[in-house]
Amino acid sequence: MNSFLTYMKIQGLTTKTINEHSRNLVKFKNLGGDLKWDEEKTIAFIKENYKNGSQQKIITSTISKYRHYKGKTTETIREFLRQTNAESSLLQREKNDKLKETLPDIDFKKMLNGYYRDKEYKKFVILYLLINYNTRNKDLVARVVKDETDLNQNENFLWIRDKDVVYIRNDYKTKERYGTKRDVIKAKKFFKAVQEIDRLLINNNLDRQVKAVTGGLNQSTLFKILITKNNNLKSIAKASKNRGTNMETIASSYDIT
């Protein structure tokens, strides 16, 4: 197994992806799977022990990579992977079609202006970032600072400068793949609001804190709504960059039109 880990590192895979493949192999073995099986027996085992869709896709991807590393045949496995990919996408779209029927029609701009009018500046800043920078919950665990020397490479910050705010994300889901994100925000209302607070979320019950700002929506549902309202290549590309999620993932998991 250690040599397989080394192989994946040489392939340039991230630590997170390597760990996921390792966990997948451990689970496969714990369920009674044998990596020495031929492709047909392996596929039969996957069909019997893993749910259709994403579960089958994930383990098949891992097994395919392992067999390639071992120099074994992968043609049948790779064909099955293509099938599971297609099935996973279809199931996700069916799920999204059902979700689309129940998505609330919320005027986020009106909500945002209301927070600013009522001087609820923390809620304003949080919702502004959710809407305009497609953040996840963890991205919003951030401190407000005015001195550049207070910055470090481990936390998220809203750094107030003379005429703008730099939103710095060092701690977010896909940091390992995309690195630190820095966004310069010059909007006047945002600039004023940030100066009235010292931090955003605290790292505890993040989902509940976000729902208190969004009217009961979690960040994933809010993101789906935004993608629905702005469903074009340019908007999805921007969301991909903001969120640190590749466009293919957004198209298969979030694009619900």
C-alpha positions in Angstrom: 0.0 0.0 0.0 2.8 2.4 0.8 4.2 2.0 -2.7 0.8 2.9 -4.1 0.7 6.0 -2.0 4.1 6.9 -3.4 2.8 6.3 -6.9 -0.1 8.6 -6.4 2.2 11.3 -5.0 4.4 11.0 -8.1 1.2 11.4 -10.2 0.7 14.8 -8.6 -2.5 13.9 -6.7 -3.3 16.1 -3.7 -3.0 14.7 -0.2 -6.8 14.8 0.2 -7.3 12.8 -3.0 -4.7 10.3 -2.0 -6.3 9.9 1.4 -9.7 9.4 -0.2 -8.3 6.6 -2.5 -6.7 5.0 0.5 -9.9 5.0 2.5 -11.8 3.6 -0.5 -9.4 0.6 -0.7 -9.6 -0.1 3.0 -13.4 0.0 2.8 -13.3 -2.3 -0.2 -11.2 -4.8 1.6 -13.4 -4.6 4.8 -16.5 -5.4 2.7 -14.7 -8.6 1.5 -13.2 -7.3 -1.7 -9.9 -8.6 -3.1 -7.7 -6.5 -5.2 -6.3 -9.6 -6.9 -9.7 -10.3 -8.5 -10.1 -10.0 -12.3 -12.1 -7.1 -13.7 -15.4 -9.0 -14.1 -15.5 -10.3 -10.5 -14.5 -6.9 -9.2 -17.3 -5.2 -11.0 -19.8 -7.8 -9.8 -18.7 -7.2 -6.2 -19.1 -3.4 -6.6 -22.6 -3.7 -8.1 -23.5 -5.9 -5.1 -22.0 -3.9 -2.3 -22.2 -0.2 -3.5 -25.2 1.9 -4.3 -25.8 3.0 -7.9 -24.4 6.4 -8.8 -21.7 8.2 -6.9 -20.8 5.3 -4.6 -20.0 3.0 -7.5 -18.3 5.8 -9.4 -16.0 6.6 -6.5 -14.8 3.1 -5.7 -14.5 2.2 -9.4 -12.2 5.2 -10.0 -10.0 4.0 -7.1 -9.8 0.4 -8.3 -9.1 1.6 -11.8 -6.2 3.7 -10.6 -4.9 0.8 -8.4 -5.0 -1.7 -11.3 -3.2 0.8 -13.6 -0.5 1.1 -10.9 -0.2 -2.7 -10.8 0.0 -2.9 -14.5 -3.2 -4.9 -14.7 -5.8 -4.7 -17.4 -8.3 -1.8 -16.9 -10.3 -1.7 -20.2 -13.4 -3.3 -18.6 -13.1 -1.4 -15.4 -12.7 1.9 -17.3 -15.8 1.1 -19.4 -17.7 0.4 -16.2 -16.4 3.7 -14.8 -17.8 5.6 -17.8 -21.2 3.9 -17.1 -21.1 4.8 -13.4 -20.2 8.4 -14.3 -23.1 8.7 -16.6 -25.5 7.1 -14.1 -24.2 9.3 -11.3 -24.8 12.4 -13.4 -28.3 11.2 -14.4 -29.2 10.5 -10.8 -27.9 13.9 -9.7 -29.9 15.7 -12.4 -33.1 13.8 -11.3 -32.4 14.9 -7.8 -31.8 18.4 -8.9 -35.1 18.4 -10.9 -37.0 17.6 -7.8 -35.1 20.2 -5.8 -35.8 22.9 -8.5 -39.5 22.4 -7.9 -39.1 23.3 -4.2 -36.4 26.0 -4.3 -37.7 29.1 -2.6 -37.8 32.3 -4.7 -35.9 34.7 -2.5 -34.9 38.3 -3.3 -31.4 38.2 -1.9 -30.7 41.8 -3.0 -33.6 43.0 -1.0 -32.5 41.0 2.0 -29.0 42.4 1.6 -30.2 46.0 1.5 -32.4 45.4 4.5 -29.5 44.3 6.6 -27.5 47.4 5.6 -30.5 49.6 6.3 -31.0 48.1 9.7 -27.3 48.3 10.5 -27.0 44.6 10.8 -23.5 44.8 9.3 -22.2 41.3 10.1 -25.2 39.7 8.4 -24.8 42.1 5.5 -21.1 41.1 5.0 -21.8 37.4 5.4 -24.6 37.5 2.8 -22.6 39.7 0.5 -19.8 37.2 0.4 -22.2 34.2 0.0 -23.9 35.9 -2.9 -20.9 37.5 -4.7 -18.1 35.1 -3.8 -20.0 31.8 -3.6 -18.5 30.9 -0.3 -18.9 27.8 1.7 -19.4 28.0 5.5 -15.8 27.5 6.4 -14.7 30.5 4.2 -16.7 32.7 6.5 -14.7 32.0 9.6 -12.7 35.2 9.2 -11.2 38.0 11.3 -11.3 41.7 10.4 -7.9 43.4 10.6 -6.5 46.8 9.6 -2.8 46.1 10.1 -1.1 43.9 7.5 1.2 42.5 10.2 -1.8 40.8 11.8 -2.2 38.5 8.7 -1.0 34.9 8.7 -1.2 32.0 6.3 -3.5 29.9 8.4 -6.7 32.0 8.9 -9.2 33.8 6.7 -9.2 37.6 6.9 -11.0 40.7 5.8 -8.1 43.2 5.6 -9.3 46.8 5.6 -7.0 49.1 3.5 -7.4 52.8 2.8 -10.1 52.4 0.1 -10.9 48.7 -0.2 -11.1 45.4 1.6 -9.0 42.4 0.7 -10.8 39.1 1.4 -8.2 36.5 2.1 -9.0 32.8 2.2 -6.3 30.6 3.6 -8.6 28.0 5.3 -11.2 26.6 2.9 -12.2 23.3 1.5 -10.1 23.2 -1.7 -7.2 25.3 -0.5 -4.7 22.4 -1.2 -5.7 22.5 -4.9 -6.2 26.2 -5.5 -4.0 27.9 -3.0 -4.7 31.1 -1.1 -7.5 33.2 -2.6 -7.3 37.0 -2.4 -10.2 39.2 -3.6 -10.1 43.0 -3.5 -13.6 44.4 -2.8 -14.2 48.1 -3.4 -18.0 48.3 -2.9 -18.7 51.3 -0.7 -21.4 49.6 1.4 -19.2 46.6 2.0 -16.3 48.8 2.9 -18.3 50.6 5.5 -20.0 47.5 6.9 -16.7 45.7 7.5 -15.4 48.6 9.6 -18.2 48.0 12.0 -17.4 44.4 12.9 -14.4 42.5 14.2 -15.1 39.0 12.8 -17.6 36.9 10.8 -18.5 33.4 11.9 -17.1 31.5 14.8 -16.0 27.9 14.1 -18.9 26.3 15.8 -22.3 25.3 14.4 -21.5 27.0 11.1 -24.6 25.8 9.3 -26.9 27.2 11.9 -25.0 30.6 11.8 -25.4 30.8 8.0 -29.1 29.8 8.1 -29.7 32.7 10.5 -28.5 35.1 7.8 -30.0 33.5 4.7 -33.5 32.9 6.0 -33.0 29.3 6.8 -31.1 28.2 3.7 -27.8 26.3 3.9 -25.0 27.6 1.7 -25.3 24.7 -0.8 -29.0 25.5 -1.5 -28.3 29.2 -1.8 -25.6 28.4 -4.3 -28.0 26.3 -6.3 -30.5 29.1 -6.4 -27.8 31.5 -7.6 -26.7 29.1 -10.3 -30.3 28.8 -11.5 -30.8 32.5 -11.7 -27.5 33.1 -13.6 -27.2 29.9 -15.6 -24.7 30.8 -18.3 -21.1 29.8 -19.0 -19.7 33.2 -17.8 -21.5 33.0 -14.5 -20.6 29.3 -13.9 -16.9 30.1 -14.7 -17.0 32.9 -12.2 -18.6 30.7 -9.6 -16.0 28.0 -10.2 -13.2 30.5 -9.6 -14.9 32.0 -6.5 -15.8 28.7 -4.9 -12.7 26.7 -5.8 -14.8 24.1 -7.6 -14.1 22.9 -11.2 -16.8 23.7 -13.7 -17.5 20.1 -14.4 -18.5 19.6 -10.8 -20.8 22.6 -10.8 -22.4 21.4 -14.0 -23.1 17.9 -12.7 -23.9 18.7 -9.1 -25.3 22.3 -9.0 -26.6 23.2 -12.5 -30.3 22.4 -12.1 -31.8 24.0 -15.2 
